[in-house]
Amino acid sequence: MTTIIRRRGDTRPYVIQCVDKCSGDPVDITGYGFLMAVDPSKEPASSSNNIAQMTGIITDAANGVVEFTPSDVEADNVGNFFYDIQWTDLNSKDWTIDHGKYILKQDIAK
């Protein structure tokens, strides 16, 4: 579980690396799909209140690197939220690989 802290208006990508928890080696994620959802509720019944749904962009598949970039609108919400990141593997199986708090702090410049 990871806490992500960002500033309002920041659209720089959030970057993760997928690694095997046993060996620590990067996972080759060629052909995988990724989605990060951010919601005010820790356990929402649906995605209707999500403040963000970011499709992951694989930037280095062999080394398991994925980026999630919020839109201007998604980055314009100040508050304490929750997120999870899900991957879809080559067998179309979904797996939540991370979750936690997603905090968007007020910023002076936007």
C-alpha positions as a Python dict, from the first residue, in 0.01 Angstrom:
ca = {
    (1, 'M'): (0, 0, 0),
    (2, 'T'): (142, 332, -112),
    (3, 'T'): (34, 688, -36),
    (4, 'I'): (54, 918, -339),
    (5, 'I'): (81, 1290, -263),
    (6, 'R'): (45, 1536, -550),
    (7, 'R'): (-19, 1910, -585),
    (8, 'R'): (-327, 2056, -747),
    (9, 'G'): (-267, 2122, -1115),
    (10, 'D'): (37, 1894, -1146),
    (11, 'T'): (6, 1674, -1453),
    (12, 'R'): (349, 1514, -1444),
    (13, 'P'): (313, 1135, -1478),
    (14, 'Y'): (312, 905, -1177),
    (15, 'V'): (560, 630, -1264),
    (16, 'I'): (566, 276, -1128),
    (17, 'Q'): (783, -28, -1192),
    (18, 'C'): (626, -373, -1175),
    (19, 'V'): (858, -618, -1001),
    (20, 'D'): (828, -979, -892),
    (21, 'K'): (773, -969, -514),
    (22, 'C'): (976, -1286, -459),
    (23, 'S'): (1282, -1221, -677),
    (24, 'G'): (1271, -841, -701),
    (25, 'D'): (1325, -869, -1077),
    (26, 'P'): (1127, -647, -1318),
    (27, 'V'): (822, -810, -1479),
    (28, 'D'): (802, -796, -1859),
    (29, 'I'): (464, -629, -1913),
    (30, 'T'): (457, -641, -2292),
    (31, 'G'): (93, -648, -2403),
    (32, 'Y'): (-49, -577, -2055),
    (33, 'G'): (-310, -310, -1984),
    (34, 'F'): (-313, -78, -1682),
    (35, 'L'): (-575, 143, -1517),
    (36, 'M'): (-550, 372, -1214),
    (37, 'A'): (-880, 479, -1059),
    (38, 'V'): (-912, 753, -795),
    (39, 'D'): (-1227, 788, -586),
    (40, 'P'): (-1349, 975, -275),
    (41, 'S'): (-1465, 642, -127),
    (42, 'K'): (-1231, 365, -12),
    (43, 'E'): (-1477, 100, -129),
    (44, 'P'): (-1702, 253, -397),
    (45, 'A'): (-1994, 49, -528),
    (46, 'S'): (-1927, 173, -882),
    (47, 'S'): (-1693, 396, -1079),
    (48, 'S'): (-1953, 673, -1112),
    (49, 'N'): (-1786, 897, -850),
    (50, 'N'): (-1425, 845, -966),
    (51, 'I'): (-1240, 1174, -990),
    (52, 'A'): (-987, 1010, -1223),
    (53, 'Q'): (-942, 705, -1441),
    (54, 'M'): (-597, 705, -1595),
    (55, 'T'): (-492, 450, -1853),
    (56, 'G'): (-133, 344, -1794),
    (57, 'I'): (118, 404, -2070),
    (58, 'I'): (394, 143, -2083),
    (59, 'T'): (725, 325, -2135),
    (60, 'D'): (967, 31, -2082),
    (61, 'A'): (787, -304, -2109),
    (62, 'A'): (1091, -526, -2049),
    (63, 'N'): (1165, -343, -1722),
    (64, 'G'): (800, -317, -1613),
    (65, 'V'): (771, 64, -1627),
    (66, 'V'): (427, 228, -1656),
    (67, 'E'): (319, 595, -1635),
    (68, 'F'): (-17, 740, -1530),
    (69, 'T'): (-79, 1100, -1635),
    (70, 'P'): (-379, 1291, -1496),
    (71, 'S'): (-564, 1532, -1722),
    (72, 'D'): (-593, 1900, -1627),
    (73, 'V'): (-943, 1830, -1492),
    (74, 'E'): (-831, 1523, -1294),
    (75, 'A'): (-546, 1723, -1139),
    (76, 'D'): (-779, 2004, -1029),
    (77, 'N'): (-937, 1828, -730),
    (78, 'V'): (-806, 1912, -384),
    (79, 'G'): (-871, 1656, -114),
    (80, 'N'): (-802, 1313, 29),
    (81, 'F'): (-898, 1025, -196),
    (82, 'F'): (-825, 657, -251),
    (83, 'Y'): (-678, 482, -555),
    (84, 'D'): (-600, 144, -694),
    (85, 'I'): (-396, 28, -991),
    (86, 'Q'): (-508, -275, -1185),
    (87, 'W'): (-331, -463, -1459),
    (88, 'T'): (-480, -690, -1721),
    (89, 'D'): (-235, -962, -1822),
    (90, 'L'): (-203, -1151, -2151),
    (91, 'N'): (-471, -1400, -2039),
    (92, 'S'): (-718, -1113, -1980),
    (93, 'K'): (-693, -1165, -1603),
    (94, 'D'): (-716, -855, -1382),
    (95, 'W'): (-502, -804, -1074),
    (96, 'T'): (-489, -508, -834),
    (97, 'I'): (-118, -440, -797),
    (98, 'D'): (-130, -137, -567),
    (99, 'H'): (-378, 72, -369),
    (100, 'G'): (-378, 337, -101),
    (101, 'K'): (-438, 702, -29),
    (102, 'Y'): (-426, 962, -305),
    (103, 'I'): (-382, 1314, -167),
    (104, 'L'): (-415, 1625, -383),
    (105, 'K'): (-287, 1928, -193),
    (106, 'Q'): (-365, 2290, -268),
    (107, 'D'): (-96, 2468, -467),
    (108, 'I'): (-23, 2837, -512),
    (109, 'A'): (52, 2815, -883),
    (110, 'K'): (-163, 2603, -1106),
}
